[in-house]
């Protein structure tokens, strides 16, 4: 994810992370916030679920 922490990473590491990602980009803080907002407004029927924000990188 693009944060202040990853801003200090060597560009080669970031380039490798981006290249290995299905969408060829890093997750943003705004994308995580959108998911949190969705869950905050979700039905009470939604519970006990993991939501992976990885563009399907770990689909088996």
PDBQT receptor file of N, H, CA, C and O in Angstrom, charges set to zero:
ATOM      1  N   UNK A   1       0.847  -1.171   0.000  1.00  0.00    +0.000 N 
ATOM      2  CA  UNK A   1       0.000   0.000   0.000  1.00  0.00    +0.000 C 
ATOM      3  C   UNK A   1       0.894   1.236   0.000  1.00  0.00    +0.000 C 
ATOM      4  O   UNK A   1       1.974   1.224   0.589  1.00  0.00    +0.000 OA
ATOM      5  N   UNK A   2       0.451   2.284  -0.649  1.00  0.00    +0.000 N 
ATOM      6  H   UNK A   2      -0.427   2.294  -1.128  1.00  0.00    +0.000 HD
ATOM      7  CA  UNK A   2       1.189   3.535  -0.683  1.00  0.00    +0.000 C 
ATOM      8  C   UNK A   2       0.951   4.311   0.609  1.00  0.00    +0.000 C 
ATOM      9  O   UNK A   2      -0.149   4.807   0.851  1.00  0.00    +0.000 OA
ATOM     10  N   UNK A   3       1.983   4.412   1.431  1.00  0.00    +0.000 N 
ATOM     11  H   UNK A   3       2.877   4.009   1.235  1.00  0.00    +0.000 HD
ATOM     12  CA  UNK A   3       1.904   5.129   2.699  1.00  0.00    +0.000 C 
ATOM     13  C   UNK A   3       3.214   5.889   2.904  1.00  0.00    +0.000 C 
ATOM     14  O   UNK A   3       4.119   5.820   2.072  1.00  0.00    +0.000 OA
ATOM     15  N   UNK A   4       3.303   6.606   4.009  1.00  0.00    +0.000 N 
ATOM     16  H   UNK A   4       2.568   6.661   4.685  1.00  0.00    +0.000 HD
ATOM     17  CA  UNK A   4       4.562   7.268   4.340  1.00  0.00    +0.000 C 
ATOM     18  C   UNK A   4       5.683   6.247   4.529  1.00  0.00    +0.000 C 
ATOM     19  O   UNK A   4       6.844   6.541   4.243  1.00  0.00    +0.000 OA
ATOM     20  N   UNK A   5       5.341   5.055   5.007  1.00  0.00    +0.000 N 
ATOM     21  H   UNK A   5       4.398   4.816   5.240  1.00  0.00    +0.000 HD
ATOM     22  CA  UNK A   5       6.345   4.005   5.190  1.00  0.00    +0.000 C 
ATOM     23  C   UNK A   5       6.926   3.567   3.843  1.00  0.00    +0.000 C 
ATOM     24  O   UNK A   5       8.146   3.491   3.696  1.00  0.00    +0.000 OA
ATOM     25  N   UNK A   6       6.076   3.282   2.871  1.00  0.00    +0.000 N 
ATOM     26  H   UNK A   6       5.085   3.344   2.990  1.00  0.00    +0.000 HD
ATOM     27  CA  UNK A   6       6.579   2.819   1.578  1.00  0.00    +0.000 C 
ATOM     28  C   UNK A   6       7.245   3.935   0.790  1.00  0.00    +0.000 C 
ATOM     29  O   UNK A   6       7.976   3.658  -0.161  1.00  0.00    +0.000 OA
ATOM     30  N   UNK A   7       7.014   5.172   1.156  1.00  0.00    +0.000 N 
ATOM     31  H   UNK A   7       6.420   5.397   1.928  1.00  0.00    +0.000 HD
ATOM     32  CA  UNK A   7       7.665   6.294   0.476  1.00  0.00    +0.000 C 
ATOM     33  C   UNK A   7       9.177   6.256   0.676  1.00  0.00    +0.000 C 
ATOM     34  O   UNK A   7       9.926   6.835  -0.110  1.00  0.00    +0.000 OA
ATOM     35  N   UNK A   8       9.622   5.574   1.731  1.00  0.00    +0.000 N 
ATOM     36  H   UNK A   8       9.014   5.104   2.370  1.00  0.00    +0.000 HD
ATOM     37  CA  UNK A   8      11.059   5.494   1.997  1.00  0.00    +0.000 C 
ATOM     38  C   UNK A   8      11.702   4.260   1.365  1.00  0.00    +0.000 C 
ATOM     39  O   UNK A   8      12.920   4.098   1.452  1.00  0.00    +0.000 OA
ATOM     40  N   UNK A   9      10.923   3.395   0.736  1.00  0.00    +0.000 N 
ATOM     41  H   UNK A   9       9.935   3.526   0.664  1.00  0.00    +0.000 HD
ATOM     42  CA  UNK A   9      11.456   2.186   0.115  1.00  0.00    +0.000 C 
ATOM     43  C   UNK A   9      12.267   2.544  -1.124  1.00  0.00    +0.000 C 
ATOM     44  O   UNK A   9      12.005   3.546  -1.789  1.00  0.00    +0.000 OA
ATOM     45  N   UNK A  10      13.238   1.720  -1.414  1.00  0.00    +0.000 N 
ATOM     46  H   UNK A  10      13.451   0.906  -0.874  1.00  0.00    +0.000 HD
ATOM     47  CA  UNK A  10      14.021   1.857  -2.631  1.00  0.00    +0.000 C 
ATOM     48  C   UNK A  10      13.081   1.713  -3.834  1.00  0.00    +0.000 C 
ATOM     49  O   UNK A  10      12.203   0.851  -3.830  1.00  0.00    +0.000 OA
ATOM     50  N   UNK A  11      13.256   2.532  -4.839  1.00  0.00    +0.000 N 
ATOM     51  H   UNK A  11      13.970   3.232  -4.843  1.00  0.00    +0.000 HD
ATOM     52  CA  UNK A  11      12.385   2.494  -6.025  1.00  0.00    +0.000 C 
ATOM     53  C   UNK A  11      12.371   1.128  -6.696  1.00  0.00    +0.000 C 
ATOM     54  O   UNK A  11      11.360   0.738  -7.280  1.00  0.00    +0.000 OA
ATOM     55  N   UNK A  12      13.473   0.399  -6.621  1.00  0.00    +0.000 N 
ATOM     56  H   UNK A  12      14.295   0.716  -6.146  1.00  0.00    +0.000 HD
ATOM     57  CA  UNK A  12      13.511  -0.936  -7.239  1.00  0.00    +0.000 C 
ATOM     58  C   UNK A  12      12.556  -1.891  -6.538  1.00  0.00    +0.000 C 
ATOM     59  O   UNK A  12      11.925  -2.726  -7.186  1.00  0.00    +0.000 OA
ATOM     60  N   UNK A  13      12.446  -1.772  -5.225  1.00  0.00    +0.000 N 
ATOM     61  H   UNK A  13      12.958  -1.093  -4.699  1.00  0.00    +0.000 HD
ATOM     62  CA  UNK A  13      11.513  -2.628  -4.474  1.00  0.00    +0.000 C 
ATOM     63  C   UNK A  13      10.079  -2.276  -4.839  1.00  0.00    +0.000 C 
ATOM     64  O   UNK A  13       9.264  -3.167  -5.079  1.00  0.00    +0.000 OA
ATOM     65  N   UNK A  14       9.764  -0.978  -4.883  1.00  0.00    +0.000 N 
ATOM     66  H   UNK A  14      10.426  -0.254  -4.688  1.00  0.00    +0.000 HD
ATOM     67  CA  UNK A  14       8.418  -0.556  -5.265  1.00  0.00    +0.000 C 
ATOM     68  C   UNK A  14       8.085  -0.995  -6.685  1.00  0.00    +0.000 C 
ATOM     69  O   UNK A  14       6.974  -1.456  -6.950  1.00  0.00    +0.000 OA
ATOM     70  N   UNK A  15       9.040  -0.853  -7.596  1.00  0.00    +0.000 N 
ATOM     71  H   UNK A  15       9.942  -0.478  -7.381  1.00  0.00    +0.000 HD
ATOM     72  CA  UNK A  15       8.815  -1.283  -8.986  1.00  0.00    +0.000 C 
ATOM     73  C   UNK A  15       8.526  -2.773  -9.061  1.00  0.00    +0.000 C 
ATOM     74  O   UNK A  15       7.677  -3.202  -9.842  1.00  0.00    +0.000 OA
ATOM     75  N   UNK A  16       9.226  -3.564  -8.256  1.00  0.00    +0.000 N 
ATOM     76  H   UNK A  16       9.916  -3.215  -7.622  1.00  0.00    +0.000 HD
ATOM     77  CA  UNK A  16       8.994  -5.011  -8.238  1.00  0.00    +0.000 C 
ATOM     78  C   UNK A  16       7.617  -5.327  -7.659  1.00  0.00    +0.000 C 
ATOM     79  O   UNK A  16       6.916  -6.201  -8.169  1.00  0.00    +0.000 OA
ATOM     80  N   UNK A  17       7.226  -4.624  -6.602  1.00  0.00    +0.000 N 
ATOM     81  H   UNK A  17       7.795  -3.914  -6.187  1.00  0.00    +0.000 HD
ATOM     82  CA  UNK A  17       5.902  -4.833  -6.013  1.00  0.00    +0.000 C 
ATOM     83  C   UNK A  17       4.809  -4.497  -7.031  1.00  0.00    +0.000 C 
ATOM     84  O   UNK A  17       3.828  -5.230  -7.160  1.00  0.00    +0.000 OA
ATOM     85  N   UNK A  18       4.979  -3.405  -7.740  1.00  0.00    +0.000 N 
ATOM     86  H   UNK A  18       5.775  -2.809  -7.635  1.00  0.00    +0.000 HD
ATOM     87  CA  UNK A  18       4.000  -2.992  -8.751  1.00  0.00    +0.000 C 
ATOM     88  C   UNK A  18       3.956  -3.997  -9.892  1.00  0.00    +0.000 C 
ATOM     89  O   UNK A  18       2.874  -4.362 -10.351  1.00  0.00    +0.000 OA
ATOM     90  N   UNK A  19       5.100  -4.444 -10.350  1.00  0.00    +0.000 N 
ATOM     91  H   UNK A  19       5.980  -4.148  -9.977  1.00  0.00    +0.000 HD
ATOM     92  CA  UNK A  19       5.162  -5.399 -11.455  1.00  0.00    +0.000 C 
ATOM     93  C   UNK A  19       4.488  -6.722 -11.098  1.00  0.00    +0.000 C 
ATOM     94  O   UNK A  19       3.872  -7.352 -11.958  1.00  0.00    +0.000 OA
ATOM     95  N   UNK A  20       4.597  -7.144  -9.850  1.00  0.00    +0.000 N 
ATOM     96  H   UNK A  20       5.097  -6.631  -9.152  1.00  0.00    +0.000 HD
ATOM     97  CA  UNK A  20       4.009  -8.414  -9.414  1.00  0.00    +0.000 C 
ATOM     98  C   UNK A  20       2.525  -8.312  -9.098  1.00  0.00    +0.000 C 
ATOM     99  O   UNK A  20       1.868  -9.336  -8.909  1.00  0.00    +0.000 OA
ATOM    100  N   UNK A  21       1.987  -7.110  -9.039  1.00  0.00    +0.000 N 
ATOM    101  H   UNK A  21       2.521  -6.278  -9.192  1.00  0.00    +0.000 HD
ATOM    102  CA  UNK A  21       0.584  -6.906  -8.680  1.00  0.00    +0.000 C 
ATOM    103  C   UNK A  21      -0.297  -7.046  -9.929  1.00  0.00    +0.000 C 
ATOM    104  O   UNK A  21       0.066  -6.545 -10.993  1.00  0.00    +0.000 OA
ATOM    105  N   UNK A  22      -1.445  -7.720  -9.813  1.00  0.00    +0.000 N 
ATOM    106  H   UNK A  22      -1.739  -8.127  -8.949  1.00  0.00    +0.000 HD
ATOM    107  CA  UNK A  22      -2.319  -7.910 -10.980  1.00  0.00    +0.000 C 
ATOM    108  C   UNK A  22      -2.763  -6.610 -11.658  1.00  0.00    +0.000 C 
ATOM    109  O   UNK A  22      -2.929  -6.583 -12.878  1.00  0.00    +0.000 OA
ATOM    110  N   UNK A  23      -2.956  -5.539 -10.892  1.00  0.00    +0.000 N 
ATOM    111  H   UNK A  23      -2.821  -5.561  -9.901  1.00  0.00    +0.000 HD
ATOM    112  CA  UNK A  23      -3.391  -4.267 -11.485  1.00  0.00    +0.000 C 
ATOM    113  C   UNK A  23      -2.220  -3.354 -11.833  1.00  0.00    +0.000 C 
ATOM    114  O   UNK A  23      -2.412  -2.247 -12.337  1.00  0.00    +0.000 OA
ATOM    115  N   UNK A  24      -1.016  -3.824 -11.564  1.00  0.00    +0.000 N 
ATOM    116  H   UNK A  24      -0.859  -4.723 -11.155  1.00  0.00    +0.000 HD
ATOM    117  CA  UNK A  24       0.205  -3.056 -11.847  1.00  0.00    +0.000 C 
ATOM    118  C   UNK A  24       0.213  -1.705 -11.140  1.00  0.00    +0.000 C 
ATOM    119  O   UNK A  24       0.668  -0.704 -11.695  1.00  0.00    +0.000 OA
ATOM    120  N   UNK A  25      -0.300  -1.687  -9.898  1.00  0.00    +0.000 N 
ATOM    121  H   UNK A  25      -0.669  -2.500  -9.447  1.00  0.00    +0.000 HD
ATOM    122  CA  UNK A  25      -0.262  -0.485  -9.074  1.00  0.00    +0.000 C 
ATOM    123  C   UNK A  25      -0.389  -0.903  -7.619  1.00  0.00    +0.000 C 
ATOM    124  O   UNK A  25      -0.871  -1.994  -7.314  1.00  0.00    +0.000 OA
ATOM    125  N   UNK A  26       0.046  -0.032  -6.728  1.00  0.00    +0.000 N 
ATOM    126  H   UNK A  26       0.438   0.854  -6.976  1.00  0.00    +0.000 HD
ATOM    127  CA  UNK A  26      -0.076  -0.303  -5.305  1.00  0.00    +0.000 C 
ATOM    128  C   UNK A  26      -1.444   0.141  -4.795  1.00  0.00    +0.000 C 
ATOM    129  O   UNK A  26      -2.046   1.074  -5.327  1.00  0.00    +0.000 OA
ATOM    130  N   UNK A  27      -1.915  -0.525  -3.780  1.00  0.00    +0.000 N 
ATOM    131  H   UNK A  27      -1.426  -1.283  -3.348  1.00  0.00    +0.000 HD
ATOM    132  CA  UNK A  27      -3.144  -0.156  -3.094  1.00  0.00    +0.000 C 
ATOM    133  C   UNK A  27      -2.961   1.219  -2.468  1.00  0.00    +0.000 C 
ATOM    134  O   UNK A  27      -1.887   1.534  -1.957  1.00  0.00    +0.000 OA
ATOM    135  N   UNK A  28      -4.000   2.030  -2.508  1.00  0.00    +0.000 N 
ATOM    136  H   UNK A  28      -4.873   1.774  -2.924  1.00  0.00    +0.000 HD
ATOM    137  CA  UNK A  28      -3.917   3.371  -1.929  1.00  0.00    +0.000 C 
ATOM    138  C   UNK A  28      -4.702   3.434  -0.616  1.00  0.00    +0.000 C 
ATOM    139  O   UNK A  28      -5.570   2.603  -0.349  1.00  0.00    +0.000 OA
ATOM    140  N   UNK A  29      -4.377   4.426   0.179  1.00  0.00    +0.000 N 
ATOM    141  H   UNK A  29      -3.672   5.101  -0.038  1.00  0.00    +0.000 HD
ATOM    142  CA  UNK A  29      -5.099   4.647   1.435  1.00  0.00    +0.000 C 
ATOM    143  C   UNK A  29      -6.570   4.927   1.138  1.00  0.00    +0.000 C 
ATOM    144  O   UNK A  29      -7.448   4.496   1.885  1.00  0.00    +0.000 OA
ATOM    145  N   UNK A  30      -6.838   5.641   0.058  1.00  0.00    +0.000 N 
ATOM    146  H   UNK A  30      -6.125   5.991  -0.549  1.00  0.00    +0.000 HD
ATOM    147  CA  UNK A  30      -8.226   5.952  -0.315  1.00  0.00    +0.000 C 
ATOM    148  C   UNK A  30      -9.017   4.691  -0.637  1.00  0.00    +0.000 C 
ATOM    149  O   UNK A  30     -10.197   4.605  -0.299  1.00  0.00    +0.000 OA
ATOM    150  N   UNK A  31      -8.394   3.717  -1.282  1.00  0.00    +0.000 N 
ATOM    151  H   UNK A  31      -7.435   3.787  -1.557  1.00  0.00    +0.000 HD
ATOM    152  CA  UNK A  31      -9.082   2.457  -1.594  1.00  0.00    +0.000 C 
ATOM    153  C   UNK A  31      -9.433   1.694  -0.319  1.00  0.00    +0.000 C 
ATOM    154  O   UNK A  31     -10.506   1.098  -0.227  1.00  0.00    +0.000 OA
ATOM    155  N   UNK A  32      -8.546   1.710   0.651  1.00  0.00    +0.000 N 
ATOM    156  H   UNK A  32      -7.674   2.194   0.577  1.00  0.00    +0.000 HD
ATOM    157  CA  UNK A  32      -8.838   1.068   1.939  1.00  0.00    +0.000 C 
ATOM    158  C   UNK A  32      -9.975   1.814   2.630  1.00  0.00    +0.000 C 
ATOM    159  O   UNK A  32     -10.876   1.191   3.192  1.00  0.00    +0.000 OA
ATOM    160  N   UNK A  33      -9.938   3.144   2.590  1.00  0.00    +0.000 N 
ATOM    161  H   UNK A  33      -9.207   3.650   2.134  1.00  0.00    +0.000 HD
ATOM    162  CA  UNK A  33     -10.993   3.950   3.217  1.00  0.00    +0.000 C 
ATOM    163  C   UNK A  33     -12.350   3.668   2.576  1.00  0.00    +0.000 C 
ATOM    164  O   UNK A  33     -13.360   3.618   3.277  1.00  0.00    +0.000 OA
ATOM    165  N   UNK A  34     -12.389   3.482   1.256  1.00  0.00    +0.000 N 
ATOM    166  H   UNK A  34     -11.568   3.522   0.687  1.00  0.00    +0.000 HD
ATOM    167  CA  UNK A  34     -13.644   3.151   0.579  1.00  0.00    +0.000 C 
ATOM    168  C   UNK A  34     -14.209   1.837   1.106  1.00  0.00    +0.000 C 
ATOM    169  O   UNK A  34     -15.417   1.721   1.311  1.00  0.00    +0.000 OA
ATOM    170  N   UNK A  35     -13.355   0.857   1.327  1.00  0.00    +0.000 N 
ATOM    171  H   UNK A  35     -12.373   0.951   1.161  1.00  0.00    +0.000 HD
ATOM    172  CA  UNK A  35     -13.797  -0.442   1.835  1.00  0.00    +0.000 C 
ATOM    173  C   UNK A  35     -14.307  -0.314   3.260  1.00  0.00    +0.000 C 
ATOM    174  O   UNK A  35     -15.326  -0.911   3.605  1.00  0.00    +0.000 OA
ATOM    175  N   UNK A  36     -13.617   0.451   4.089  1.00  0.00    +0.000 N 
ATOM    176  H   UNK A  36     -12.788   0.936   3.809  1.00  0.00    +0.000 HD
ATOM    177  CA  UNK A  36     -14.056   0.671   5.474  1.00  0.00    +0.000 C 
ATOM    178  C   UNK A  36     -15.410   1.371   5.480  1.00  0.00    +0.000 C 
ATOM    179  O   UNK A  36     -16.289   1.013   6.263  1.00  0.00    +0.000 OA
ATOM    180  N   UNK A  37     -15.583   2.365   4.615  1.00  0.00    +0.000 N 
ATOM    181  H   UNK A  37     -14.869   2.656   3.979  1.00  0.00    +0.000 HD
ATOM    182  CA  UNK A  37     -16.862   3.076   4.522  1.00  0.00    +0.000 C 
ATOM    183  C   UNK A  37     -17.979   2.124   4.086  1.00  0.00    +0.000 C 
ATOM    184  O   UNK A  37     -19.086   2.172   4.623  1.00  0.00    +0.000 OA
ATOM    185  N   UNK A  38     -17.687   1.267   3.118  1.00  0.00    +0.000 N 
ATOM    186  H   UNK A  38     -16.788   1.228   2.682  1.00  0.00    +0.000 HD
ATOM    187  CA  UNK A  38     -18.670   0.272   2.679  1.00  0.00    +0.000 C 
ATOM    188  C   UNK A  38     -19.089  -0.609   3.857  1.00  0.00    +0.000 C 
ATOM    189  O   UNK A  38     -20.278  -0.852   4.061  1.00  0.00    +0.000 OA
ATOM    190  N   UNK A  39     -18.118  -1.082   4.626  1.00  0.00    +0.000 N 
ATOM    191  H   UNK A  39     -17.152  -0.884   4.460  1.00  0.00    +0.000 HD
ATOM    192  CA  UNK A  39     -18.436  -1.951   5.754  1.00  0.00    +0.000 C 
ATOM    193  C   UNK A  39     -19.196  -1.208   6.846  1.00  0.00    +0.000 C 
ATOM    194  O   UNK A  39     -20.049  -1.792   7.515  1.00  0.00    +0.000 OA
ATOM    195  N   UNK A  40     -18.897   0.061   7.028  1.00  0.00    +0.000 N 
ATOM    196  H   UNK A  40     -18.204   0.535   6.485  1.00  0.00    +0.000 HD
ATOM    197  CA  UNK A  40     -19.599   0.846   8.048  1.00  0.00    +0.000 C 
ATOM    198  C   UNK A  40     -21.075   1.009   7.702  1.00  0.00    +0.000 C 
ATOM    199  O   UNK A  40     -21.907   1.156   8.596  1.00  0.00    +0.000 OA
ATOM    200  N   UNK A  41     -21.404   0.984   6.420  1.00  0.00    +0.000 N 
ATOM    201  H   UNK A  41     -20.727   0.865   5.693  1.00  0.00    +0.000 HD
ATOM    202  CA  UNK A  41     -22.781   1.155   5.972  1.00  0.00    +0.000 C 
ATOM    203  C   UNK A  41     -23.447  -0.166   5.580  1.00  0.00    +0.000 C 
ATOM    204  O   UNK A  41     -24.598  -0.175   5.145  1.00  0.00    +0.000 OA
ATOM    205  N   UNK A  42     -22.731  -1.272   5.731  1.00  0.00    +0.000 N 
ATOM    206  H   UNK A  42     -21.796  -1.265   6.084  1.00  0.00    +0.000 HD
ATOM    207  CA  UNK A  42     -23.249  -2.572   5.317  1.00  0.00    +0.000 C 
ATOM    208  C   UNK A  42     -24.358  -3.052   6.257  1.00  0.00    +0.000 C 
ATOM    209  O   UNK A  42     -24.480  -2.597   7.394  1.00  0.00    +0.000 OA
ATOM    210  N   UNK A  43     -25.136  -3.959   5.755  1.00  0.00    +0.000 N 
ATOM    211  H   UNK A  43     -25.037  -4.329   4.831  1.00  0.00    +0.000 HD
ATOM    212  CA  UNK A  43     -26.215  -4.574   6.527  1.00  0.00    +0.000 C 
ATOM    213  C   UNK A  43     -25.651  -5.297   7.748  1.00  0.00    +0.000 C 
ATOM    214  O   UNK A  43     -24.510  -5.758   7.747  1.00  0.00    +0.000 OA
ATOM    215  N   UNK A  44     -26.471  -5.383   8.778  1.00  0.00    +0.000 N 
ATOM    216  H   UNK A  44     -27.398  -5.009   8.779  1.00  0.00    +0.000 HD
ATOM    217  CA  UNK A  44     -26.098  -6.166   9.957  1.00  0.00    +0.000 C 
ATOM    218  C   UNK A  44     -25.950  -7.637   9.617  1.00  0.00    +0.000 C 
ATOM    219  O   UNK A  44     -25.359  -8.401  10.381  1.00  0.00    +0.000 OA
ATOM    220  N   UNK A  45     -26.485  -8.035   8.471  1.00  0.00    +0.000 N 
ATOM    221  H   UNK A  45     -26.965  -7.415   7.851  1.00  0.00    +0.000 HD
ATOM    222  CA  UNK A  45     -26.389  -9.426   8.053  1.00  0.00    +0.000 C 
ATOM    223  C   UNK A  45     -24.977  -9.800   7.623  1.00  0.00    +0.000 C 
ATOM    224  O   UNK A  45     -24.630 -10.980   7.578  1.00  0.00    +0.000 OA
ATOM    225  N   UNK A  46     -24.165  -8.801   7.309  1.00  0.00    +0.000 N 
ATOM    226  H   UNK A  46     -24.447  -7.842   7.346  1.00  0.00    +0.000 HD
ATOM    227  CA  UNK A  46     -22.788  -9.084   6.902  1.00  0.00    +0.000 C 
ATOM    228  C   UNK A  46     -21.920  -9.139   8.150  1.00  0.00    +0.000 C 
ATOM    229  O   UNK A  46     -21.764  -8.149   8.865  1.00  0.00    +0.000 OA
ATOM    230  N   UNK A  47     -21.364 -10.313   8.395  1.00  0.00    +0.000 N 
ATOM    231  H   UNK A  47     -21.491 -11.117   7.815  1.00  0.00    +0.000 HD
ATOM    232  CA  UNK A  47     -20.483 -10.472   9.548  1.00  0.00    +0.000 C 
ATOM    233  C   UNK A  47     -19.585 -11.678   9.331  1.00  0.00    +0.000 C 
ATOM    234  O   UNK A  47     -19.896 -12.571   8.543  1.00  0.00    +0.000 OA
ATOM    235  N   UNK A  48     -18.484 -11.687  10.033  1.00  0.00    +0.000 N 
ATOM    236  H   UNK A  48     -18.231 -10.961  10.673  1.00  0.00    +0.000 HD
ATOM    237  CA  UNK A  48     -17.582 -12.835   9.986  1.00  0.00    +0.000 C 
ATOM    238  C   UNK A  48     -16.964 -13.085   8.636  1.00  0.00    +0.000 C 
ATOM    239  O   UNK A  48     -16.830 -14.239   8.230  1.00  0.00    +0.000 OA
ATOM    240  N   UNK A  49     -16.583 -12.040   7.924  1.00  0.00    +0.000 N 
ATOM    241  H   UNK A  49     -16.692 -11.103   8.254  1.00  0.00    +0.000 HD
ATOM    242  CA  UNK A  49     -16.012 -12.218   6.605  1.00  0.00    +0.000 C 
ATOM    243  C   UNK A  49     -14.693 -11.467   6.505  1.00  0.00    +0.000 C 
ATOM    244  O   UNK A  49     -14.551 -10.375   7.053  1.00  0.00    +0.000 OA
ATOM    245  N   UNK A  50     -13.738 -12.051   5.810  1.00  0.00    +0.000 N 
ATOM    246  H   UNK A  50     -13.853 -12.939   5.365  1.00  0.00    +0.000 HD
ATOM    247  CA  UNK A  50     -12.473 -11.375   5.512  1.00  0.00    +0.000 C 
ATOM    248  C   UNK A  50     -12.606 -10.732   4.146  1.00  0.00    +0.000 C 
ATOM    249  O   UNK A  50     -13.076 -11.361   3.198  1.00  0.00    +0.000 OA
ATOM    250  N   UNK A  51     -12.201  -9.505   4.049  1.00  0.00    +0.000 N 
ATOM    251  H   UNK A  51     -11.820  -8.994   4.820  1.00  0.00    +0.000 HD
ATOM    252  CA  UNK A  51     -12.222  -8.816   2.764  1.00  0.00    +0.000 C 
ATOM    253  C   UNK A  51     -10.783  -8.564   2.363  1.00  0.00    +0.000 C 
ATOM    254  O   UNK A  51     -10.070  -7.800   3.014  1.00  0.00    +0.000 OA
ATOM    255  N   UNK A  52     -10.362  -9.210   1.289  1.00  0.00    +0.000 N 
ATOM    256  H   UNK A  52     -10.941  -9.831   0.760  1.00  0.00    +0.000 HD
ATOM    257  CA  UNK A  52      -8.995  -9.073   0.805  1.00  0.00    +0.000 C 
ATOM    258  C   UNK A  52      -8.934  -7.961  -0.231  1.00  0.00    +0.000 C 
ATOM    259  O   UNK A  52      -9.686  -7.964  -1.205  1.00  0.00    +0.000 OA
ATOM    260  N   UNK A  53      -8.044  -7.024  -0.015  1.00  0.00    +0.000 N 
ATOM    261  H   UNK A  53      -7.433  -7.021   0.776  1.00  0.00    +0.000 HD
ATOM    262  CA  UNK A  53      -7.839  -5.929  -0.958  1.00  0.00    +0.000 C 
ATOM    263  C   UNK A  53      -6.517  -6.180  -1.670  1.00  0.00    +0.000 C 
ATOM    264  O   UNK A  53      -5.501  -5.561  -1.354  1.00  0.00    +0.000 OA
ATOM    265  N   UNK A  54      -6.542  -7.100  -2.642  1.00  0.00    +0.000 N 
ATOM    266  H   UNK A  54      -7.368  -7.603  -2.899  1.00  0.00    +0.000 HD
ATOM    267  CA  UNK A  54      -5.305  -7.444  -3.328  1.00  0.00    +0.000 C 
ATOM    268  C   UNK A  54      -5.517  -7.716  -4.810  1.00  0.00    +0.000 C 
ATOM    269  O   UNK A  54      -4.660  -8.324  -5.451  1.00  0.00    +0.000 OA
ATOM    270  N   UNK A  55      -6.625  -7.285  -5.358  1.00  0.00    +0.000 N 
ATOM    271  H   UNK A  55      -7.322  -6.791  -4.837  1.00  0.00    +0.000 HD
ATOM    272  CA  UNK A  55      -6.921  -7.436  -6.793  1.00  0.00    +0.000 C 
ATOM    273  C   UNK A  55      -6.840  -8.880  -7.267  1.00  0.00    +0.000 C 
ATOM    274  O   UNK A  55      -6.523  -9.144  -8.426  1.00  0.00    +0.000 OA
ATOM    275  N   UNK A  56      -7.126  -9.801  -6.375  1.00  0.00    +0.000 N 
ATOM    276  H   UNK A  56      -7.384  -9.586  -5.433  1.00  0.00    +0.000 HD
ATOM    277  CA  UNK A  56      -7.135 -11.208  -6.758  1.00  0.00    +0.000 C 
ATOM    278  C   UNK A  56      -5.755 -11.839  -6.818  1.00  0.00    +0.000 C 
ATOM    279  O   UNK A  56      -5.588 -12.897  -7.426  1.00  0.00    +0.000 OA
ATOM    280  N   UNK A  57      -4.774 -11.219  -6.207  1.00  0.00    +0.000 N 
ATOM    281  H   UNK A  57      -4.909 -10.360  -5.713  1.00  0.00    +0.000 HD
ATOM    282  CA  UNK A  57      -3.406 -11.740  -6.261  1.00  0.00    +0.000 C 
ATOM    283  C   UNK A  57      -3.275 -13.100  -5.595  1.00  0.00    +0.000 C 
ATOM    284  O   UNK A  57      -2.354 -13.851  -5.915  1.00  0.00    +0.000 OA
ATOM    285  N   UNK A  58      -4.178 -13.435  -4.674  1.00  0.00    +0.000 N 
ATOM    286  H   UNK A  58      -4.926 -12.825  -4.414  1.00  0.00    +0.000 HD
ATOM    287  CA  UNK A  58      -4.065 -14.700  -3.957  1.00  0.00    +0.000 C 
ATOM    288  C   UNK A  58      -5.213 -15.663  -4.251  1.00  0.00    +0.000 C 
ATOM    289  O   UNK A  58      -5.480 -16.564  -3.456  1.00  0.00    +0.000 OA
ATOM    290  N   UNK A  59      -5.887 -15.484  -5.372  1.00  0.00    +0.000 N 
ATOM    291  H   UNK A  59      -5.670 -14.752  -6.018  1.00  0.00    +0.000 HD
ATOM    292  CA  UNK A  59      -6.962 -16.425  -5.748  1.00  0.00    +0.000 C 
ATOM    293  C   UNK A  59      -6.333 -17.778  -6.074  1.00  0.00    +0.000 C 
ATOM    294  O   UNK A  59      -5.365 -17.869  -6.829  1.00  0.00    +0.000 OA
ATOM    295  N   UNK A  60      -6.908 -18.823  -5.487  1.00  0.00    +0.000 N 
ATOM    296  H   UNK A  60      -7.694 -18.749  -4.874  1.00  0.00    +0.000 HD
ATOM    297  CA  UNK A  60      -6.372 -20.174  -5.708  1.00  0.00    +0.000 C 
ATOM    298  C   UNK A  60      -7.366 -21.016  -6.444  1.00  0.00    +0.000 C 
ATOM    299  O   UNK A  60      -7.098 -22.185  -6.723  1.00  0.00    +0.000 OA
TER     300      UNK A  60
